[in-house]
Amino acid sequence: MTIVGVGLTIIGVALLVLSFILIKPLNKLALVLDDVKKTTSTLPEKVDDSANEANAMLKNVNVTLETVNEQLSTVNPILKMVEDVGLKGQSFTAKWVAKSTQFQTKAIHEELKNAEEKMKQ
């Protein structure tokens, strides 16, 4: 046998030993990949189910929002009337406060005037 033949024989034996060593890890890897395949094969169905549930929930939310908007549209005129009454009351109160302030100012001026007259006498 030549050196090349011996080298090839050594390489062949090394590859044979390496293949026996790698059989067990490769089998485990194959099992893991099979499990991953089984797990991922059901994902499209689960995603479709989740998407359908989400769509149903969004439809319910839309219906609820429409109902709330309708109810608010019936309450809105009442709230507008309450706002108008509040503004009228505020205006009325502001006028009375102005009159009261004017009356108090006039009374103070008269008191000062009377006090000055008394001091002059």
Secondary structure, DSSP 8 states (H G I E B T S, - for coil): --HHHHHHHHHHHHHHHHHHHHHHHHHHHHHHHHHHHHHHHSHHHHHHHHHHHHHHHHHHHHHHHHHHHHHHHHHHHHHHHHHHHHHHHHHHHHHHHHHHHHHHHHHHHHHHHHHHHHHH-
